[in-house]
Amino acid sequence: MLQRHTRGSRKDAGMAYVAILVLLAIISTLAFTLLFKAGTGMLATMTRGNSMQAHYLAESAANHAMWRLLNDSNFPAADDSYYMHTLGNGRYGYKVRRHTDTTFATVATVGAVGKNVVHQSYVLYVFRQLIVE
């Protein structure tokens, strides 16, 4: 009778050991999931910041191109190549097609920070004053 009790205790101890191992596996999985989500969240935040800077640079390129189009009479607008500039930790560029009597001016811009690149385009109505003499 003493042996039966001993065998039962061994069986119970084995089941307890298996239960502890399963519980440990579940806790480890949850911990690794939390670490993975935290790491992915940090990466997304960093990418979002760079993306915002790239958008800002593309908008800066549009402002720069529009200013040159309106104020620089020697501005050689070329719609086949970008004029690139460095600003902060990124780059921006623009290409411009000048306006004519029958077409609007167009500006294509690009802003880049790290691996994030943003393209934007604008159609501009350039007001011409008629001078009557």
PyMOL commands that place a pseudoatom at each C-alpha (Angstrom):
pseudoatom trace, name=CA, resn=MET, resi=1, chain=A, elem=C, hetatm=0, pos=[0.000, 0.000, 0.000]
pseudoatom trace, name=CA, resn=LEU, resi=2, chain=A, elem=C, hetatm=0, pos=[2.887, 2.301, 0.629]
pseudoatom trace, name=CA, resn=GLN, resi=3, chain=A, elem=C, hetatm=0, pos=[4.090, 1.768, -2.950]
pseudoatom trace, name=CA, resn=ARG, resi=4, chain=A, elem=C, hetatm=0, pos=[0.777, 2.837, -4.446]
pseudoatom trace, name=CA, resn=HIS, resi=5, chain=A, elem=C, hetatm=0, pos=[0.931, 6.069, -2.522]
pseudoatom trace, name=CA, resn=THR, resi=6, chain=A, elem=C, hetatm=0, pos=[4.495, 6.664, -3.721]
pseudoatom trace, name=CA, resn=ARG, resi=7, chain=A, elem=C, hetatm=0, pos=[3.594, 5.998, -7.341]
pseudoatom trace, name=CA, resn=GLY, resi=8, chain=A, elem=C, hetatm=0, pos=[0.676, 8.429, -7.109]
pseudoatom trace, name=CA, resn=SER, resi=9, chain=A, elem=C, hetatm=0, pos=[2.946, 11.098, -5.660]
pseudoatom trace, name=CA, resn=ARG, resi=10, chain=A, elem=C, hetatm=0, pos=[5.389, 10.648, -8.530]
pseudoatom trace, name=CA, resn=LYS, resi=11, chain=A, elem=C, hetatm=0, pos=[2.560, 10.958, -11.040]
pseudoatom trace, name=CA, resn=ASP, resi=12, chain=A, elem=C, hetatm=0, pos=[1.278, 14.109, -9.354]
pseudoatom trace, name=CA, resn=ALA, resi=13, chain=A, elem=C, hetatm=0, pos=[4.794, 15.548, -9.200]
pseudoatom trace, name=CA, resn=GLY, resi=14, chain=A, elem=C, hetatm=0, pos=[5.281, 14.853, -12.938]
pseudoatom trace, name=CA, resn=MET, resi=15, chain=A, elem=C, hetatm=0, pos=[2.006, 16.588, -13.796]
pseudoatom trace, name=CA, resn=ALA, resi=16, chain=A, elem=C, hetatm=0, pos=[2.980, 19.564, -11.650]
pseudoatom trace, name=CA, resn=TYR, resi=17, chain=A, elem=C, hetatm=0, pos=[6.334, 19.714, -13.434]
pseudoatom trace, name=CA, resn=VAL, resi=18, chain=A, elem=C, hetatm=0, pos=[4.618, 19.679, -16.856]
pseudoatom trace, name=CA, resn=ALA, resi=19, chain=A, elem=C, hetatm=0, pos=[2.155, 22.363, -15.703]
pseudoatom trace, name=CA, resn=ILE, resi=20, chain=A, elem=C, hetatm=0, pos=[5.027, 24.578, -14.548]
pseudoatom trace, name=CA, resn=LEU, resi=21, chain=A, elem=C, hetatm=0, pos=[6.817, 24.108, -17.891]
pseudoatom trace, name=CA, resn=VAL, resi=22, chain=A, elem=C, hetatm=0, pos=[3.652, 25.021, -19.845]
pseudoatom trace, name=CA, resn=LEU, resi=23, chain=A, elem=C, hetatm=0, pos=[3.098, 28.083, -17.643]
pseudoatom trace, name=CA, resn=LEU, resi=24, chain=A, elem=C, hetatm=0, pos=[6.732, 29.120, -18.149]
pseudoatom trace, name=CA, resn=ALA, resi=25, chain=A, elem=C, hetatm=0, pos=[6.367, 28.733, -21.929]
pseudoatom trace, name=CA, resn=ILE, resi=26, chain=A, elem=C, hetatm=0, pos=[3.221, 30.905, -21.951]
pseudoatom trace, name=CA, resn=ILE, resi=27, chain=A, elem=C, hetatm=0, pos=[4.855, 33.629, -19.850]
pseudoatom trace, name=CA, resn=SER, resi=28, chain=A, elem=C, hetatm=0, pos=[7.974, 33.593, -22.061]
pseudoatom trace, name=CA, resn=THR, resi=29, chain=A, elem=C, hetatm=0, pos=[5.836, 33.886, -25.197]
pseudoatom trace, name=CA, resn=LEU, resi=30, chain=A, elem=C, hetatm=0, pos=[3.946, 36.850, -23.748]
pseudoatom trace, name=CA, resn=ALA, resi=31, chain=A, elem=C, hetatm=0, pos=[7.210, 38.538, -22.742]
pseudoatom trace, name=CA, resn=PHE, resi=32, chain=A, elem=C, hetatm=0, pos=[8.722, 38.110, -26.211]
pseudoatom trace, name=CA, resn=THR, resi=33, chain=A, elem=C, hetatm=0, pos=[5.497, 39.406, -27.794]
pseudoatom trace, name=CA, resn=LEU, resi=34, chain=A, elem=C, hetatm=0, pos=[5.647, 42.507, -25.607]
pseudoatom trace, name=CA, resn=LEU, resi=35, chain=A, elem=C, hetatm=0, pos=[9.294, 43.112, -26.513]
pseudoatom trace, name=CA, resn=PHE, resi=36, chain=A, elem=C, hetatm=0, pos=[8.552, 42.656, -30.219]
pseudoatom trace, name=CA, resn=LYS, resi=37, chain=A, elem=C, hetatm=0, pos=[5.627, 45.102, -30.112]
pseudoatom trace, name=CA, resn=ALA, resi=38, chain=A, elem=C, hetatm=0, pos=[7.688, 47.659, -28.192]
pseudoatom trace, name=CA, resn=GLY, resi=39, chain=A, elem=C, hetatm=0, pos=[10.535, 47.371, -30.702]
pseudoatom trace, name=CA, resn=THR, resi=40, chain=A, elem=C, hetatm=0, pos=[8.168, 47.657, -33.669]
pseudoatom trace, name=CA, resn=GLY, resi=41, chain=A, elem=C, hetatm=0, pos=[6.467, 50.667, -32.092]
pseudoatom trace, name=CA, resn=MET, resi=42, chain=A, elem=C, hetatm=0, pos=[9.807, 52.424, -31.675]
pseudoatom trace, name=CA, resn=LEU, resi=43, chain=A, elem=C, hetatm=0, pos=[10.694, 51.703, -35.299]
pseudoatom trace, name=CA, resn=ALA, resi=44, chain=A, elem=C, hetatm=0, pos=[7.336, 53.057, -36.481]
pseudoatom trace, name=CA, resn=THR, resi=45, chain=A, elem=C, hetatm=0, pos=[7.836, 56.201, -34.420]
pseudoatom trace, name=CA, resn=MET, resi=46, chain=A, elem=C, hetatm=0, pos=[11.266, 56.795, -35.874]
pseudoatom trace, name=CA, resn=THR, resi=47, chain=A, elem=C, hetatm=0, pos=[9.982, 56.242, -39.402]
pseudoatom trace, name=CA, resn=ARG, resi=48, chain=A, elem=C, hetatm=0, pos=[7.021, 58.564, -38.785]
pseudoatom trace, name=CA, resn=GLY, resi=49, chain=A, elem=C, hetatm=0, pos=[9.374, 61.342, -37.649]
pseudoatom trace, name=CA, resn=ASN, resi=50, chain=A, elem=C, hetatm=0, pos=[11.525, 60.944, -40.741]
pseudoatom trace, name=CA, resn=SER, resi=51, chain=A, elem=C, hetatm=0, pos=[8.410, 60.856, -42.887]
pseudoatom trace, name=CA, resn=MET, resi=52, chain=A, elem=C, hetatm=0, pos=[7.200, 64.139, -41.394]
pseudoatom trace, name=CA, resn=GLN, resi=53, chain=A, elem=C, hetatm=0, pos=[10.577, 65.726, -42.103]
pseudoatom trace, name=CA, resn=ALA, resi=54, chain=A, elem=C, hetatm=0, pos=[10.509, 64.435, -45.691]
pseudoatom trace, name=CA, resn=HIS, resi=55, chain=A, elem=C, hetatm=0, pos=[7.038, 65.976, -46.188]
pseudoatom trace, name=CA, resn=TYR, resi=56, chain=A, elem=C, hetatm=0, pos=[8.309, 69.263, -44.780]
pseudoatom trace, name=CA, resn=LEU, resi=57, chain=A, elem=C, hetatm=0, pos=[11.268, 69.193, -47.169]
pseudoatom trace, name=CA, resn=ALA, resi=58, chain=A, elem=C, hetatm=0, pos=[8.999, 68.526, -50.155]
pseudoatom trace, name=CA, resn=GLU, resi=59, chain=A, elem=C, hetatm=0, pos=[6.846, 71.512, -49.171]
pseudoatom trace, name=CA, resn=SER, resi=60, chain=A, elem=C, hetatm=0, pos=[9.986, 73.619, -48.725]
pseudoatom trace, name=CA, resn=ALA, resi=61, chain=A, elem=C, hetatm=0, pos=[11.003, 72.629, -52.235]
pseudoatom trace, name=CA, resn=ALA, resi=62, chain=A, elem=C, hetatm=0, pos=[7.645, 73.835, -53.556]
pseudoatom trace, name=CA, resn=ASN, resi=63, chain=A, elem=C, hetatm=0, pos=[8.048, 77.193, -51.814]
pseudoatom trace, name=CA, resn=HIS, resi=64, chain=A, elem=C, hetatm=0, pos=[11.602, 77.548, -53.098]
pseudoatom trace, name=CA, resn=ALA, resi=65, chain=A, elem=C, hetatm=0, pos=[10.558, 76.706, -56.665]
pseudoatom trace, name=CA, resn=MET, resi=66, chain=A, elem=C, hetatm=0, pos=[7.577, 79.068, -56.605]
pseudoatom trace, name=CA, resn=TRP, resi=67, chain=A, elem=C, hetatm=0, pos=[9.677, 81.913, -55.236]
pseudoatom trace, name=CA, resn=ARG, resi=68, chain=A, elem=C, hetatm=0, pos=[12.304, 81.431, -57.938]
pseudoatom trace, name=CA, resn=LEU, resi=69, chain=A, elem=C, hetatm=0, pos=[9.646, 81.150, -60.624]
pseudoatom trace, name=CA, resn=LEU, resi=70, chain=A, elem=C, hetatm=0, pos=[8.075, 84.461, -59.599]
pseudoatom trace, name=CA, resn=ASN, resi=71, chain=A, elem=C, hetatm=0, pos=[11.139, 86.463, -58.548]
pseudoatom trace, name=CA, resn=ASP, resi=72, chain=A, elem=C, hetatm=0, pos=[14.138, 85.178, -60.501]
pseudoatom trace, name=CA, resn=SER, resi=73, chain=A, elem=C, hetatm=0, pos=[13.905, 86.163, -64.154]
pseudoatom trace, name=CA, resn=ASN, resi=74, chain=A, elem=C, hetatm=0, pos=[17.053, 84.148, -64.950]
pseudoatom trace, name=CA, resn=PHE, resi=75, chain=A, elem=C, hetatm=0, pos=[15.630, 80.973, -63.414]
pseudoatom trace, name=CA, resn=PRO, resi=76, chain=A, elem=C, hetatm=0, pos=[16.143, 78.279, -66.037]
pseudoatom trace, name=CA, resn=ALA, resi=77, chain=A, elem=C, hetatm=0, pos=[13.094, 76.160, -65.386]
pseudoatom trace, name=CA, resn=ALA, resi=78, chain=A, elem=C, hetatm=0, pos=[13.803, 72.667, -66.669]
pseudoatom trace, name=CA, resn=ASP, resi=79, chain=A, elem=C, hetatm=0, pos=[11.090, 70.039, -66.427]
pseudoatom trace, name=CA, resn=ASP, resi=80, chain=A, elem=C, hetatm=0, pos=[13.484, 67.135, -66.998]
pseudoatom trace, name=CA, resn=SER, resi=81, chain=A, elem=C, hetatm=0, pos=[15.871, 67.493, -64.024]
pseudoatom trace, name=CA, resn=TYR, resi=82, chain=A, elem=C, hetatm=0, pos=[15.583, 68.244, -60.323]
pseudoatom trace, name=CA, resn=TYR, resi=83, chain=A, elem=C, hetatm=0, pos=[17.406, 71.129, -58.657]
pseudoatom trace, name=CA, resn=MET, resi=84, chain=A, elem=C, hetatm=0, pos=[18.589, 69.450, -55.445]
pseudoatom trace, name=CA, resn=HIS, resi=85, chain=A, elem=C, hetatm=0, pos=[19.466, 71.172, -52.144]
pseudoatom trace, name=CA, resn=THR, resi=86, chain=A, elem=C, hetatm=0, pos=[20.497, 69.993, -48.682]
pseudoatom trace, name=CA, resn=LEU, resi=87, chain=A, elem=C, hetatm=0, pos=[18.612, 71.164, -45.618]
pseudoatom trace, name=CA, resn=GLY, resi=88, chain=A, elem=C, hetatm=0, pos=[19.217, 69.794, -42.122]
pseudoatom trace, name=CA, resn=ASN, resi=89, chain=A, elem=C, hetatm=0, pos=[19.611, 66.020, -42.258]
pseudoatom trace, name=CA, resn=GLY, resi=90, chain=A, elem=C, hetatm=0, pos=[17.758, 65.607, -45.564]
pseudoatom trace, name=CA, resn=ARG, resi=91, chain=A, elem=C, hetatm=0, pos=[17.586, 66.742, -49.152]
pseudoatom trace, name=CA, resn=TYR, resi=92, chain=A, elem=C, hetatm=0, pos=[14.924, 68.376, -51.248]
pseudoatom trace, name=CA, resn=GLY, resi=93, chain=A, elem=C, hetatm=0, pos=[14.566, 69.127, -54.908]
pseudoatom trace, name=CA, resn=TYR, resi=94, chain=A, elem=C, hetatm=0, pos=[12.195, 70.520, -57.489]
pseudoatom trace, name=CA, resn=LYS, resi=95, chain=A, elem=C, hetatm=0, pos=[11.656, 70.664, -61.200]
pseudoatom trace, name=CA, resn=VAL, resi=96, chain=A, elem=C, hetatm=0, pos=[9.549, 73.320, -62.856]
pseudoatom trace, name=CA, resn=ARG, resi=97, chain=A, elem=C, hetatm=0, pos=[7.698, 73.761, -66.115]
pseudoatom trace, name=CA, resn=ARG, resi=98, chain=A, elem=C, hetatm=0, pos=[7.218, 77.466, -66.793]
pseudoatom trace, name=CA, resn=HIS, resi=99, chain=A, elem=C, hetatm=0, pos=[3.826, 78.917, -67.503]
pseudoatom trace, name=CA, resn=THR, resi=100, chain=A, elem=C, hetatm=0, pos=[2.902, 80.164, -70.951]
pseudoatom trace, name=CA, resn=ASP, resi=101, chain=A, elem=C, hetatm=0, pos=[-0.076, 82.090, -72.262]
pseudoatom trace, name=CA, resn=THR, resi=102, chain=A, elem=C, hetatm=0, pos=[-2.002, 78.833, -72.623]
pseudoatom trace, name=CA, resn=THR, resi=103, chain=A, elem=C, hetatm=0, pos=[-0.637, 76.593, -69.830]
pseudoatom trace, name=CA, resn=PHE, resi=104, chain=A, elem=C, hetatm=0, pos=[-0.222, 76.741, -66.081]
pseudoatom trace, name=CA, resn=ALA, resi=105, chain=A, elem=C, hetatm=0, pos=[3.149, 76.369, -64.399]
pseudoatom trace, name=CA, resn=THR, resi=106, chain=A, elem=C, hetatm=0, pos=[3.803, 72.993, -62.769]
pseudoatom trace, name=CA, resn=VAL, resi=107, chain=A, elem=C, hetatm=0, pos=[6.182, 72.149, -59.957]
pseudoatom trace, name=CA, resn=ALA, resi=108, chain=A, elem=C, hetatm=0, pos=[7.227, 68.616, -58.987]
pseudoatom trace, name=CA, resn=THR, resi=109, chain=A, elem=C, hetatm=0, pos=[9.021, 68.293, -55.647]
pseudoatom trace, name=CA, resn=VAL, resi=110, chain=A, elem=C, hetatm=0, pos=[10.837, 65.614, -53.711]
pseudoatom trace, name=CA, resn=GLY, resi=111, chain=A, elem=C, hetatm=0, pos=[11.886, 65.499, -50.059]
pseudoatom trace, name=CA, resn=ALA, resi=112, chain=A, elem=C, hetatm=0, pos=[14.137, 62.778, -48.636]
pseudoatom trace, name=CA, resn=VAL, resi=113, chain=A, elem=C, hetatm=0, pos=[15.246, 61.909, -45.108]
pseudoatom trace, name=CA, resn=GLY, resi=114, chain=A, elem=C, hetatm=0, pos=[16.972, 58.571, -44.667]
pseudoatom trace, name=CA, resn=LYS, resi=115, chain=A, elem=C, hetatm=0, pos=[14.992, 55.958, -46.581]
pseudoatom trace, name=CA, resn=ASN, resi=116, chain=A, elem=C, hetatm=0, pos=[11.807, 58.065, -46.608]
pseudoatom trace, name=CA, resn=VAL, resi=117, chain=A, elem=C, hetatm=0, pos=[11.089, 59.845, -49.885]
pseudoatom trace, name=CA, resn=VAL, resi=118, chain=A, elem=C, hetatm=0, pos=[8.062, 62.053, -50.539]
pseudoatom trace, name=CA, resn=HIS, resi=119, chain=A, elem=C, hetatm=0, pos=[6.943, 63.283, -53.965]
pseudoatom trace, name=CA, resn=GLN, resi=120, chain=A, elem=C, hetatm=0, pos=[4.495, 66.155, -54.367]
pseudoatom trace, name=CA, resn=SER, resi=121, chain=A, elem=C, hetatm=0, pos=[3.272, 68.128, -57.367]
pseudoatom trace, name=CA, resn=TYR, resi=122, chain=A, elem=C, hetatm=0, pos=[1.617, 71.488, -57.779]
pseudoatom trace, name=CA, resn=VAL, resi=123, chain=A, elem=C, hetatm=0, pos=[-0.131, 73.349, -60.575]
pseudoatom trace, name=CA, resn=LEU, resi=124, chain=A, elem=C, hetatm=0, pos=[0.315, 77.097, -60.304]
pseudoatom trace, name=CA, resn=TYR, resi=125, chain=A, elem=C, hetatm=0, pos=[-1.701, 79.907, -61.725]
pseudoatom trace, name=CA, resn=VAL, resi=126, chain=A, elem=C, hetatm=0, pos=[0.725, 82.769, -62.257]
pseudoatom trace, name=CA, resn=PHE, resi=127, chain=A, elem=C, hetatm=0, pos=[-1.123, 86.066, -62.456]
pseudoatom trace, name=CA, resn=ARG, resi=128, chain=A, elem=C, hetatm=0, pos=[0.175, 88.418, -65.116]
pseudoatom trace, name=CA, resn=GLN, resi=129, chain=A, elem=C, hetatm=0, pos=[-0.590, 92.069, -64.919]
pseudoatom trace, name=CA, resn=LEU, resi=130, chain=A, elem=C, hetatm=0, pos=[-1.359, 93.785, -68.147]
pseudoatom trace, name=CA, resn=ILE, resi=131, chain=A, elem=C, hetatm=0, pos=[0.359, 97.106, -68.462]
pseudoatom trace, name=CA, resn=VAL, resi=132, chain=A, elem=C, hetatm=0, pos=[-1.617, 99.511, -70.592]
pseudoatom trace, name=CA, resn=GLU, resi=133, chain=A, elem=C, hetatm=0, pos=[0.251, 102.518, -71.887]
for i in range(1, 133): cmd.bond("trace and resi %d" % i, "trace and resi %d" % (i + 1))
show_as sticks, trace
zoom trace
